[in-house]
Amino acid sequence: MSFNSGLPKSLSNLREWLPSYGETDVNTRSKDSTLYVSVQYDDAEPSTSLSCKTFKFEKFCSFMISAVPGVSILDIKYKRPDPTIVLNHLVVHEDSEAAAAWNKHFAWASGKIKHYEIYFTSSNRTLVCFAQDVSLIDGETNS
């Protein structure tokens, strides 16, 4: 089954806090139904340590990280009228047919699953996540 993504809408521009050359590393971990995506980067201040911000995806039901360029195993046709909007941006695809399929599957549950995507240009990876909500946290979480 093939899905259309709908148009991307930027929720967060990572370039507002990442250095011009991008992230240093990206790590993921999950606990229960929460996915944590930690983005490590060099801070503007000269130091020997890295700074970190973490995307917290709540009530996720699926996620995938893949190489860019690479082979997509998700059968989603993405609409990209402005390809730069997805580079180093957290976007939501508000009219995603794949998210609609998850919502149909979880019709009995409260909350709405949304289709999120991030391209990490320095590490050449993309993250696709289906979750109810996302927030950005300063630092790495130990939850």
ChimeraX commands (.cxc) that place a marker at each C-alpha (Angstrom):
marker #1 position 0.00,0.00,0.00 radius 0.5
marker #1 position 1.33,3.42,-0.96 radius 0.5
marker #1 position 0.70,6.61,1.03 radius 0.5
marker #1 position 0.92,10.31,0.18 radius 0.5
marker #1 position 2.68,12.49,2.74 radius 0.5
marker #1 position 0.87,15.77,2.27 radius 0.5
marker #1 position 2.84,19.00,2.40 radius 0.5
marker #1 position 5.52,19.45,5.09 radius 0.5
marker #1 position 5.14,22.18,7.70 radius 0.5
marker #1 position 8.22,23.25,9.67 radius 0.5
marker #1 position 7.87,22.98,13.45 radius 0.5
marker #1 position 11.50,23.67,14.36 radius 0.5
marker #1 position 14.49,24.93,12.40 radius 0.5
marker #1 position 17.54,23.12,13.76 radius 0.5
marker #1 position 19.80,25.73,12.10 radius 0.5
marker #1 position 18.66,28.19,14.79 radius 0.5
marker #1 position 20.82,26.33,17.31 radius 0.5
marker #1 position 23.12,24.05,15.30 radius 0.5
marker #1 position 26.47,25.33,14.02 radius 0.5
marker #1 position 26.68,25.94,10.26 radius 0.5
marker #1 position 28.20,22.49,9.65 radius 0.5
marker #1 position 25.36,20.74,11.51 radius 0.5
marker #1 position 25.12,18.12,14.22 radius 0.5
marker #1 position 27.99,16.08,15.62 radius 0.5
marker #1 position 25.97,12.97,16.46 radius 0.5
marker #1 position 22.38,11.73,16.70 radius 0.5
marker #1 position 21.32,9.06,19.21 radius 0.5
marker #1 position 17.95,7.44,19.75 radius 0.5
marker #1 position 16.44,5.48,22.60 radius 0.5
marker #1 position 12.95,4.63,23.68 radius 0.5
marker #1 position 11.24,4.05,26.97 radius 0.5
marker #1 position 7.69,2.73,27.01 radius 0.5
marker #1 position 5.90,4.77,24.34 radius 0.5
marker #1 position 8.34,7.69,24.28 radius 0.5
marker #1 position 11.12,8.07,21.72 radius 0.5
marker #1 position 14.10,10.28,22.59 radius 0.5
marker #1 position 16.26,11.63,19.75 radius 0.5
marker #1 position 19.33,13.39,21.17 radius 0.5
marker #1 position 21.22,15.74,18.87 radius 0.5
marker #1 position 24.77,16.52,19.96 radius 0.5
marker #1 position 26.59,19.52,18.52 radius 0.5
marker #1 position 29.49,21.89,19.11 radius 0.5
marker #1 position 28.38,24.93,21.06 radius 0.5
marker #1 position 29.25,28.45,19.92 radius 0.5
marker #1 position 31.38,28.86,23.05 radius 0.5
marker #1 position 34.82,27.27,22.79 radius 0.5
marker #1 position 34.76,24.22,25.00 radius 0.5
marker #1 position 35.75,20.61,25.04 radius 0.5
marker #1 position 32.24,19.31,25.64 radius 0.5
marker #1 position 29.29,18.99,23.33 radius 0.5
marker #1 position 25.90,20.60,23.74 radius 0.5
marker #1 position 22.76,18.54,23.35 radius 0.5
marker #1 position 19.08,19.02,22.59 radius 0.5
marker #1 position 16.59,16.18,22.65 radius 0.5
marker #1 position 13.41,15.69,20.67 radius 0.5
marker #1 position 10.87,13.84,22.82 radius 0.5
marker #1 position 8.24,12.04,20.72 radius 0.5
marker #1 position 5.36,11.02,22.95 radius 0.5
marker #1 position 3.10,8.04,22.35 radius 0.5
marker #1 position 4.99,6.94,19.25 radius 0.5
marker #1 position 3.79,3.88,17.38 radius 0.5
marker #1 position 6.48,3.64,14.71 radius 0.5
marker #1 position 9.79,5.19,13.73 radius 0.5
marker #1 position 12.54,4.57,11.22 radius 0.5
marker #1 position 16.03,5.97,10.77 radius 0.5
marker #1 position 17.75,5.48,7.44 radius 0.5
marker #1 position 20.79,6.62,5.50 radius 0.5
marker #1 position 20.54,9.52,3.07 radius 0.5
marker #1 position 20.92,8.85,0.24 radius 0.5
marker #1 position 19.54,5.39,0.69 radius 0.5
marker #1 position 16.72,2.99,0.04 radius 0.5
marker #1 position 13.38,3.81,1.60 radius 0.5
marker #1 position 11.43,0.83,2.91 radius 0.5
marker #1 position 8.42,3.03,3.70 radius 0.5
marker #1 position 6.10,3.34,0.72 radius 0.5
marker #1 position 5.39,7.05,1.20 radius 0.5
marker #1 position 5.31,9.51,-1.69 radius 0.5
marker #1 position 6.62,12.80,-0.32 radius 0.5
marker #1 position 5.52,16.18,-1.65 radius 0.5
marker #1 position 8.48,18.54,-1.61 radius 0.5
marker #1 position 7.61,21.89,-3.25 radius 0.5
marker #1 position 10.56,23.43,-1.35 radius 0.5
marker #1 position 13.16,20.71,-0.65 radius 0.5
marker #1 position 15.09,22.98,1.73 radius 0.5
marker #1 position 12.23,23.02,4.26 radius 0.5
marker #1 position 12.97,19.45,5.32 radius 0.5
marker #1 position 16.76,19.87,5.60 radius 0.5
marker #1 position 17.60,20.38,9.28 radius 0.5
marker #1 position 13.98,21.08,10.12 radius 0.5
marker #1 position 11.56,19.06,12.19 radius 0.5
marker #1 position 8.48,18.91,9.97 radius 0.5
marker #1 position 5.01,17.52,10.35 radius 0.5
marker #1 position 3.03,16.21,7.38 radius 0.5
marker #1 position -0.45,17.32,8.41 radius 0.5
marker #1 position -2.31,15.52,5.61 radius 0.5
marker #1 position -0.32,12.29,5.77 radius 0.5
marker #1 position -2.21,9.23,4.62 radius 0.5
marker #1 position 0.17,7.05,6.64 radius 0.5
marker #1 position -0.72,8.97,9.84 radius 0.5
marker #1 position -4.40,8.62,8.91 radius 0.5
marker #1 position -3.93,4.85,8.65 radius 0.5
marker #1 position -2.38,4.79,12.16 radius 0.5
marker #1 position -5.28,6.87,13.47 radius 0.5
marker #1 position -7.77,4.46,11.90 radius 0.5
marker #1 position -5.91,1.56,13.52 radius 0.5
marker #1 position -6.02,3.30,16.92 radius 0.5
marker #1 position -9.57,4.67,16.47 radius 0.5
marker #1 position -10.44,3.66,20.05 radius 0.5
marker #1 position -7.56,5.69,21.54 radius 0.5
marker #1 position -7.54,9.33,22.56 radius 0.5
marker #1 position -5.13,11.62,20.78 radius 0.5
marker #1 position -4.09,11.85,17.16 radius 0.5
marker #1 position -1.01,10.30,15.56 radius 0.5
marker #1 position 1.03,12.72,13.43 radius 0.5
marker #1 position 3.71,12.09,10.80 radius 0.5
marker #1 position 7.04,13.75,11.74 radius 0.5
marker #1 position 10.28,13.86,9.76 radius 0.5
marker #1 position 13.80,15.23,10.27 radius 0.5
marker #1 position 16.78,15.18,7.89 radius 0.5
marker #1 position 20.12,15.36,9.68 radius 0.5
marker #1 position 22.45,16.63,6.96 radius 0.5
marker #1 position 25.83,16.16,8.68 radius 0.5
marker #1 position 25.20,12.55,9.68 radius 0.5
marker #1 position 23.31,11.84,6.43 radius 0.5
marker #1 position 20.34,10.28,8.17 radius 0.5
marker #1 position 16.62,10.82,8.16 radius 0.5
marker #1 position 14.14,10.09,10.92 radius 0.5
marker #1 position 10.47,9.37,10.27 radius 0.5
marker #1 position 8.30,9.05,13.36 radius 0.5
marker #1 position 4.58,8.53,13.90 radius 0.5
marker #1 position 3.67,9.91,17.32 radius 0.5
marker #1 position 1.05,11.98,19.10 radius 0.5
marker #1 position 3.29,14.87,20.10 radius 0.5
marker #1 position 6.86,16.16,20.07 radius 0.5
marker #1 position 8.76,18.61,22.22 radius 0.5
marker #1 position 12.33,19.93,22.27 radius 0.5
marker #1 position 14.28,19.67,25.51 radius 0.5
marker #1 position 17.61,21.32,26.32 radius 0.5
marker #1 position 20.13,18.67,27.23 radius 0.5
marker #1 position 19.96,14.90,27.25 radius 0.5
marker #1 position 17.21,13.22,29.22 radius 0.5
marker #1 position 17.81,10.39,31.65 radius 0.5
marker #1 position 14.16,9.34,31.80 radius 0.5
marker link #1:1,2 radius 0.2
marker link #1:2,3 radius 0.2
marker link #1:3,4 radius 0.2
marker link #1:4,5 radius 0.2
marker link #1:5,6 radius 0.2
marker link #1:6,7 radius 0.2
marker link #1:7,8 radius 0.2
marker link #1:8,9 radius 0.2
marker link #1:9,10 radius 0.2
marker link #1:10,11 radius 0.2
marker link #1:11,12 radius 0.2
marker link #1:12,13 radius 0.2
marker link #1:13,14 radius 0.2
marker link #1:14,15 radius 0.2
marker link #1:15,16 radius 0.2
marker link #1:16,17 radius 0.2
marker link #1:17,18 radius 0.2
marker link #1:18,19 radius 0.2
marker link #1:19,20 radius 0.2
marker link #1:20,21 radius 0.2
marker link #1:21,22 radius 0.2
marker link #1:22,23 radius 0.2
marker link #1:23,24 radius 0.2
marker link #1:24,25 radius 0.2
marker link #1:25,26 radius 0.2
marker link #1:26,27 radius 0.2
marker link #1:27,28 radius 0.2
marker link #1:28,29 radius 0.2
marker link #1:29,30 radius 0.2
marker link #1:30,31 radius 0.2
marker link #1:31,32 radius 0.2
marker link #1:32,33 radius 0.2
marker link #1:33,34 radius 0.2
marker link #1:34,35 radius 0.2
marker link #1:35,36 radius 0.2
marker link #1:36,37 radius 0.2
marker link #1:37,38 radius 0.2
marker link #1:38,39 radius 0.2
marker link #1:39,40 radius 0.2
marker link #1:40,41 radius 0.2
marker link #1:41,42 radius 0.2
marker link #1:42,43 radius 0.2
marker link #1:43,44 radius 0.2
marker link #1:44,45 radius 0.2
marker link #1:45,46 radius 0.2
marker link #1:46,47 radius 0.2
marker link #1:47,48 radius 0.2
marker link #1:48,49 radius 0.2
marker link #1:49,50 radius 0.2
marker link #1:50,51 radius 0.2
marker link #1:51,52 radius 0.2
marker link #1:52,53 radius 0.2
marker link #1:53,54 radius 0.2
marker link #1:54,55 radius 0.2
marker link #1:55,56 radius 0.2
marker link #1:56,57 radius 0.2
marker link #1:57,58 radius 0.2
marker link #1:58,59 radius 0.2
marker link #1:59,60 radius 0.2
marker link #1:60,61 radius 0.2
marker link #1:61,62 radius 0.2
marker link #1:62,63 radius 0.2
marker link #1:63,64 radius 0.2
marker link #1:64,65 radius 0.2
marker link #1:65,66 radius 0.2
marker link #1:66,67 radius 0.2
marker link #1:67,68 radius 0.2
marker link #1:68,69 radius 0.2
marker link #1:69,70 radius 0.2
marker link #1:70,71 radius 0.2
marker link #1:71,72 radius 0.2
marker link #1:72,73 radius 0.2
marker link #1:73,74 radius 0.2
marker link #1:74,75 radius 0.2
marker link #1:75,76 radius 0.2
marker link #1:76,77 radius 0.2
marker link #1:77,78 radius 0.2
marker link #1:78,79 radius 0.2
marker link #1:79,80 radius 0.2
marker link #1:80,81 radius 0.2
marker link #1:81,82 radius 0.2
marker link #1:82,83 radius 0.2
marker link #1:83,84 radius 0.2
marker link #1:84,85 radius 0.2
marker link #1:85,86 radius 0.2
marker link #1:86,87 radius 0.2
marker link #1:87,88 radius 0.2
marker link #1:88,89 radius 0.2
marker link #1:89,90 radius 0.2
marker link #1:90,91 radius 0.2
marker link #1:91,92 radius 0.2
marker link #1:92,93 radius 0.2
marker link #1:93,94 radius 0.2
marker link #1:94,95 radius 0.2
marker link #1:95,96 radius 0.2
marker link #1:96,97 radius 0.2
marker link #1:97,98 radius 0.2
marker link #1:98,99 radius 0.2
marker link #1:99,100 radius 0.2
marker link #1:100,101 radius 0.2
marker link #1:101,102 radius 0.2
marker link #1:102,103 radius 0.2
marker link #1:103,104 radius 0.2
marker link #1:104,105 radius 0.2
marker link #1:105,106 radius 0.2
marker link #1:106,107 radius 0.2
marker link #1:107,108 radius 0.2
marker link #1:108,109 radius 0.2
marker link #1:109,110 radius 0.2
marker link #1:110,111 radius 0.2
marker link #1:111,112 radius 0.2
marker link #1:112,113 radius 0.2
marker link #1:113,114 radius 0.2
marker link #1:114,115 radius 0.2
marker link #1:115,116 radius 0.2
marker link #1:116,117 radius 0.2
marker link #1:117,118 radius 0.2
marker link #1:118,119 radius 0.2
marker link #1:119,120 radius 0.2
marker link #1:120,121 radius 0.2
marker link #1:121,122 radius 0.2
marker link #1:122,123 radius 0.2
marker link #1:123,124 radius 0.2
marker link #1:124,125 radius 0.2
marker link #1:125,126 radius 0.2
marker link #1:126,127 radius 0.2
marker link #1:127,128 radius 0.2
marker link #1:128,129 radius 0.2
marker link #1:129,130 radius 0.2
marker link #1:130,131 radius 0.2
marker link #1:131,132 radius 0.2
marker link #1:132,133 radius 0.2
marker link #1:133,134 radius 0.2
marker link #1:134,135 radius 0.2
marker link #1:135,136 radius 0.2
marker link #1:136,137 radius 0.2
marker link #1:137,138 radius 0.2
marker link #1:138,139 radius 0.2
marker link #1:139,140 radius 0.2
marker link #1:140,141 radius 0.2
marker link #1:141,142 radius 0.2
marker link #1:142,143 radius 0.2
view
